[in-house]
Amino acid sequence: MECEVDEEEKDDAVQSSVEIPRKKTGLPPWCIYIAWFLAFSVAFASSFFVVLYSLEWGYKKSEEWFTSFAMSFLQSAFVFEPAKKLPKENKGRLEVARNHREKQIRMNRIIYETLSLLAFVIVLIVVTEVDRDPNAFYLDKSLRGTFVNGMDKVKTAQDFWKWTEAVLLPGVYFNTWYNGAVGKRADRLHLFDTVAYRFQPPRLRQLRVAPGHCKVDSSVKSRKCISGFSWNVQESGDFSEGWRPRGPEDNSTGPWTFRPAYQLKGLPTFGQLATYPGGGYVSIMKKSKMSTMKKLEELKNNTWIDRYTRAVMVEFTVYAEGSNLLSSVNLVFEMNTAGASVPYSTISTYRLFNYEGSRGIVVLVFQMLFVTLLVYVTIREWEKARKGKAKYIQDYWNALEIATIVGGFVAVVMY
């Protein structure tokens, strides 16, 4: 009996511990139909009254309103609402992507500038190499072998006159052909090698110093002193033969009359002792060899070269027709204060007509490419300077770019 009583108590305890779910209270199920009816009724009524009002607006205004409504609905349904569901940006990933993109931009800029610089250098090399004719070396060598090799033997004024008779005149004036035939009158413009022509007879140009510009000690004041050459002590007066003072009625011209640089269209000449202006006392040789020999003998007898002479220059220009080369020859004999001669020579050979034949076309094409690249580099550096301002000039490589651009434009203007 006790066991049965215990089992009954346990069953009552289990039933009391289990919660019996209660039914939720609410509207009956059939109320859902009323709710749907009300929703559709409100939507229909709103649409109905909107349509009625639209009839009063007219066709155009109704069309504009409908277009605006449709655009607003489509933007809200397909753009703004979906955009609200997009994941938020990750600042760490954005920073990594930004740094990676900046590195790509810098690398592309470096590659682009490197390729443009390489193209500029290649075009520059081609322009400089194609513009030089290999035959210029042989013409220069021939002229130096004829006129320059014997200049080192000239030590005094007497040596200079001997050099003109033994070297200058035989080299400048043509006598006979290789077969011994005497040259005609038209052949007088040839040099001795019969290859090059003289544009005009050579000329002698002398630079002198004026007396009275040499300062000496009082103990040796009785001795005669002559200064070295400088532009402020240059002699520019007119004289008679033998460097005698010219009278008021003497209007003669020639090697005793000073001619300034603008009349001779001359440029300064660089020597070993000084730099000489483009003017001076000029004696132009004759067309024939015999006439020139007489004129040189006259200058020698009248002491055209004396203690006040500081430089005598032999200047002439030759043209090699077969190779289209022009050579400007300047043979300088400088005189120091002791009266000794210091020879110096300059021979510049270059092509007279650059755009002849297939080689000329290549030169023209690459010169145009050079100008195009130069303009491009100028615009690029201008943009960099405009953005960088003062910091741009402080960079060494930018200063080098500016120097390159300036040198390029100078080359275009000069050549």
Secondary structure, DSSP 4 states (H G I P E B T S, - for coil): -HHHHHHHHHHHHHHHHSPPPPPPP---TTHHHHHHHHHHHHHHHHHHHHHHHHHHH-HHHHHHHHHHHHHHHHHIIIIIHHHHTSPPP-HHHHHHHHHHHHHHHHHHHHHHHHHHHHHHHHHHHHHHHHTS-THHHHHHHHHIIIIITTGGG--SHHHHHHHIIIIIHHHHS--B-TTSPBP-GGGGGB-TTSSEEESS--EEEEEEB-TT-----GGGTTS-------GGGB----EEGGGEEPPTT----STTSEE-HHHHT---EE-SS-EE-S-EEEEEPPSSHHHHHHHHHHHHHTTSS-TTEEEEEEEEEEEETTTTEEEEEEEEEEE-TTS-EEEEEEEEEEES-SS-HHHHHHHHHHHHHHHHHHHHHHHHHHHHHHHHTHHHHHSHHHHHHHHHHHHHHHHHHH-
